């Protein structure tokens, strides 16, 4: 028998909220659930969107620079080979 995948977190939170009922208890449960979720997320190795976007830009510039250097190296190698054959 195949196991059913767990429901998404927002469905679990909705179900817990429905079971709890009263607004005072519901607020406390919601606060505790958010705290648990934040603690779980903080343990993950994640970066902010801004940091990710900054790293993407750095990577684009680095790739462009590597391509430029590869082309320059290829041209210098060809020039060196031509000079070597001429002598």
N, CA and C of each residue as an Amber inpcrd file, in Angstrom:
protein
   261
   0.8480000  -1.1770000   0.0000000   0.0000000   0.0000000   0.0000000
   0.8910000   1.2380000   0.0000000   0.6610000   2.1350000  -0.9390000
   1.4580000   3.3530000  -1.0640000   1.0440000   4.3660000   0.0020000
   2.0440000   5.0610000   0.5180000   1.7710000   6.0960000   1.5100000
   1.2900000   7.3610000   0.8210000   0.3290000   8.0010000   1.4400000
  -0.1920000   9.2670000   0.9240000   0.7670000  10.3880000   1.3340000
   1.1310000  11.2720000   0.4010000   2.0440000  12.3640000   0.7730000
   1.3770000  13.3000000   1.7810000   2.1830000  13.9320000   2.6300000
   1.6010000  14.8400000   3.6270000   0.9700000  16.0530000   2.9500000
  -0.0290000  16.6350000   3.6020000  -0.6680000  17.8230000   3.0250000
   0.2650000  19.0240000   3.1040000   0.0260000  20.0250000   2.2830000
   0.8530000  21.2360000   2.3530000   0.7050000  21.9140000   3.7150000
   1.7310000  22.6610000   4.1330000   1.7140000  23.2950000   5.4620000
   0.5020000  24.1950000   5.6920000   0.0550000  24.9310000   4.6630000
  -1.0750000  25.8400000   4.8700000  -2.3550000  25.0590000   5.1680000
  -2.4900000  23.8500000   4.6150000  -3.6620000  23.0280000   4.9300000
  -3.5960000  22.5370000   6.3730000  -2.3980000  22.1790000   6.8250000
  -2.2250000  21.7340000   8.2120000  -2.5790000  22.8730000   9.1640000
  -2.0950000  24.0860000   8.8730000  -2.3950000  25.2390000   9.7270000
  -3.8940000  25.5270000   9.7490000  -4.5390000  25.4160000   8.5920000
  -5.9860000  25.6330000   8.5240000  -6.7280000  24.5900000   9.3520000
  -6.3100000  23.3350000   9.2560000  -6.9580000  22.2560000  10.0000000
  -6.7790000  22.4510000  11.5080000  -5.5610000  22.8200000  11.9170000
  -5.3120000  23.0710000  13.3480000  -6.1800000  24.2330000  13.8170000
  -6.2550000  25.2790000  13.0180000  -7.0930000  26.4260000  13.3750000
  -8.5550000  26.0450000  13.5110000  -9.0430000  25.1850000  12.6260000
 -10.4380000  24.7300000  12.7100000 -10.6820000  23.9090000  13.9650000
  -9.6940000  23.0900000  14.3330000  -9.8440000  22.2470000  15.5190000
  -9.7990000  23.0660000  16.8060000  -8.9780000  24.1010000  16.8290000
  -8.8020000  24.8990000  18.0400000 -10.0310000  25.7510000  18.3250000
 -10.5300000  26.4270000  17.3370000 -11.7730000  27.1790000  17.5090000
 -11.6100000  28.5470000  18.1150000 -11.7000000  28.6960000  19.4520000
 -11.7130000  29.9840000  20.1550000 -10.5860000  30.9110000  19.7290000
 -10.9030000  32.1970000  19.6540000  -9.9450000  33.1600000  19.1080000
  -8.7000000  33.3150000  19.9850000  -8.8420000  33.2560000  21.3050000
  -7.6800000  33.3930000  22.1930000  -6.7210000  32.2290000  22.0230000
  -7.2750000  31.0340000  22.0300000  -6.4470000  29.8360000  21.8550000
  -5.9130000  29.7910000  20.4260000  -6.7700000  30.1680000  19.4960000
  -6.3760000  30.1470000  18.0870000  -5.1900000  31.0870000  17.8480000
  -5.2140000  32.2700000  18.4640000  -4.1200000  33.2200000  18.3260000
  -2.8320000  32.6400000  18.8870000  -2.9380000  31.9960000  20.0490000
  -1.7600000  31.3960000  20.6780000  -1.1990000  30.2520000  19.8310000
  -2.0910000  29.4060000  19.3140000  -1.6510000  28.2940000  18.4620000
  -1.0140000  28.8370000  17.1900000  -1.6370000  29.8610000  16.6110000
  -1.0890000  30.4610000  15.3940000   0.3030000  31.0300000  15.6610000
   0.4520000  31.7150000  16.7810000   1.7410000  32.2910000  17.1470000
   2.7980000  31.1940000  17.3150000   2.4380000  30.1100000  18.0020000
   3.3730000  29.0140000  18.2180000   3.7170000  28.2860000  16.9160000
   2.7300000  28.1020000  16.0430000   2.9720000  27.4400000  14.7620000
   3.9040000  28.2940000  13.8960000   3.6920000  29.6080000  13.8980000
   4.5730000  30.4900000  13.1350000   5.9940000  30.4430000  13.6890000
   6.1040000  30.3970000  15.0030000   7.4120000  30.3340000  15.6410000
   8.1280000  29.0390000  15.2570000   7.4000000  27.9330000  15.2590000
   7.9810000  26.6490000  14.8650000   8.4050000  26.6790000  13.3960000
   7.5650000  27.2490000  12.5550000   7.8900000  27.3310000  11.1270000
   9.1330000  28.1950000  10.9090000   9.2180000  29.3270000  11.6040000
  10.3880000  30.2020000  11.4650000  11.6470000  29.5020000  11.9620000
  11.5320000  28.7510000  13.0550000  12.6880000  28.0250000  13.5800000
  13.1410000  26.9650000  12.5780000  12.1920000  26.2540000  11.9630000
  12.5410000  25.2340000  10.9720000  13.2030000  25.8740000   9.7530000
  12.6620000  27.0030000   9.2960000  13.2340000  27.6750000   8.1310000
  14.6110000  28.2580000   8.4290000  14.8240000  28.7170000   9.6540000
  16.1180000  29.3150000   9.9940000  17.2310000  28.2670000  10.0040000
  16.8750000  26.9980000  10.1970000  17.8750000  25.9380000  10.1730000
  18.2710000  25.5540000   8.7510000  17.4840000  25.9550000   7.7770000
  17.8060000  25.6490000   6.3890000  18.8820000  26.5990000   5.8960000
  19.6810000  26.1290000   4.9620000  20.7470000  26.9460000   4.3980000
  20.1770000  27.7390000   3.2330000  19.5690000  28.8940000   3.5430000
  18.9060000  29.6990000   2.5320000  19.4690000  31.1150000   2.5380000
  19.2930000  31.7980000   1.4180000  19.7150000  33.1900000   1.3100000
  18.5070000  34.0300000   0.9200000  18.6290000  35.3240000   1.1290000
  17.5340000  36.2170000   0.7530000  17.4860000  36.3560000  -0.7660000
  16.3660000  36.8050000  -1.2740000  16.2080000  37.0050000  -2.7170000
  17.2070000  38.0450000  -3.2230000  17.4220000  39.0950000  -2.4340000
  18.3600000  40.1380000  -2.8250000  19.7750000  39.5780000  -2.9560000
  20.1690000  38.7500000  -1.9890000  21.5040000  38.1550000  -2.0420000
  21.6210000  37.1980000  -3.2300000  20.5700000  36.4350000  -3.4890000
  20.5570000  35.5260000  -4.6360000  20.7120000  36.3130000  -5.9370000
  19.9260000  37.3800000  -6.0960000  19.9980000  38.2000000  -7.3060000
  21.3780000  38.8270000  -7.4750000  21.9760000  39.2630000  -6.3670000
  23.3190000  39.8450000  -6.4250000  24.3290000  38.7950000  -6.8880000
  24.2060000  37.5740000  -6.3860000  25.1150000  36.5030000  -6.7860000
  24.9180000  36.1250000  -8.2510000  23.6860000  36.1830000  -8.7400000
  23.4180000  35.9080000 -10.1480000  24.1310000  36.9310000 -11.0240000
  24.0650000  38.2010000 -10.6390000  24.7490000  39.2520000 -11.3990000
  26.2620000  39.0560000 -11.3810000  26.8010000  38.7040000 -10.2310000
  28.2430000  38.4540000 -10.1220000  28.6360000  37.2900000 -11.0250000
  27.8230000  36.2510000 -11.0290000  28.1010000  35.0840000 -11.8680000
  28.0570000  35.4460000 -13.3520000  27.0890000  36.2730000 -13.7550000
  27.0160000  36.7060000 -15.1530000  28.2830000  37.4640000 -15.5530000
  28.7150000  38.3950000 -14.6970000  29.9330000  39.1630000 -14.9960000
  31.1560000  38.2510000 -15.0380000  31.2120000  37.2960000 -14.1270000
  32.3390000  36.3620000 -14.0850000  32.3780000  35.5010000 -15.3430000
  31.2210000  35.0090000 -15.7660000  31.1730000  34.2020000 -16.9950000
  31.6160000  35.0170000 -18.2020000  31.1820000  36.2660000 -18.2770000
  31.5810000  37.1340000 -19.3850000  33.0900000  37.3670000 -19.3600000
  33.6310000  37.5930000 -18.1910000  35.0800000  37.8290000 -18.0620000
  35.8590000  36.5740000 -18.4360000  35.4090000  35.4000000 -18.0090000
  36.0760000  34.1400000 -18.3510000  36.0440000  33.9350000 -19.8640000
  34.9080000  34.1960000 -20.4920000  34.8150000  34.0630000 -21.9500000
  35.7880000  34.9940000 -22.6480000  35.8730000  36.2280000 -22.1590000
  36.7990000  37.2010000 -22.7250000  38.2420000  36.7270000 -22.5690000
  38.5930000  36.2480000 -21.4010000  39.9560000  35.7720000 -21.1580000
  40.2750000  34.5310000 -21.9890000  39.2820000  33.6460000 -22.1730000
  39.4960000  32.4630000 -23.0050000  39.7790000  32.8710000 -24.4510000
  39.0300000  33.8500000 -24.9570000  39.2420000  34.3340000 -26.3260000
  40.6180000  34.9690000 -26.4540000  40.9990000  35.7550000 -25.4500000
  42.3120000  36.4010000 -25.4690000  43.4250000  35.3580000 -25.4270000
  43.2510000  34.3390000 -24.5950000  44.2420000  33.2660000 -24.5020000
  44.3490000  32.5100000 -25.8220000  43.2320000  32.2530000 -26.4410000
  43.2220000  31.5600000 -27.7300000  43.9570000  32.3850000 -28.7860000
  43.7220000  33.6870000 -28.8120000  44.4000000  34.5610000 -29.7740000
  45.9040000  34.6010000 -29.5100000  46.3000000  34.7020000 -28.2530000
  47.7260000  34.7360000 -27.9160000  48.4050000  33.4080000 -28.2430000
  47.6970000  32.3170000 -28.0080000  48.2450000  30.9950000 -28.3300000
  48.4510000  30.8610000 -29.8290000  47.4760000  31.3050000 -30.6000000
  47.5970000  31.2470000 -32.0590000  48.7600000  32.1270000 -32.5270000
  48.9090000  33.2980000 -31.9290000  50.0010000  34.2040000 -32.2900000
  51.3510000  33.5890000 -31.9420000  51.4300000  32.9510000 -30.7770000
  52.6730000  32.2990000 -30.3570000  53.0130000  31.1430000 -31.2900000
  52.0270000  30.3510000 -31.6690000  52.2600000  29.2460000 -32.5870000
  52.7320000  29.7660000 -33.9450000  52.1470000  30.8620000 -34.4030000
  52.5510000  31.4390000 -35.6740000  54.0040000  31.9340000 -35.6040000
  54.3770000  32.5560000 -34.4970000  55.7460000  33.0410000 -34.3330000
  56.7340000  31.8540000 -34.2220000  56.3240000  30.8080000 -33.5680000
  57.1760000  29.6330000 -33.3990000  57.4120000  28.9600000 -34.7560000
  56.3750000  28.8590000 -35.5790000  56.5060000  28.2340000 -36.8940000
  57.3380000  29.0990000 -37.8250000  57.2890000  30.3980000 -37.6590000
  58.0300000  31.3120000 -38.5210000  59.5220000  31.2260000 -38.2660000
  59.9040000  30.8730000 -37.0650000  61.3460000  30.7890000 -36.6970000
  61.8470000  29.4340000 -36.9310000
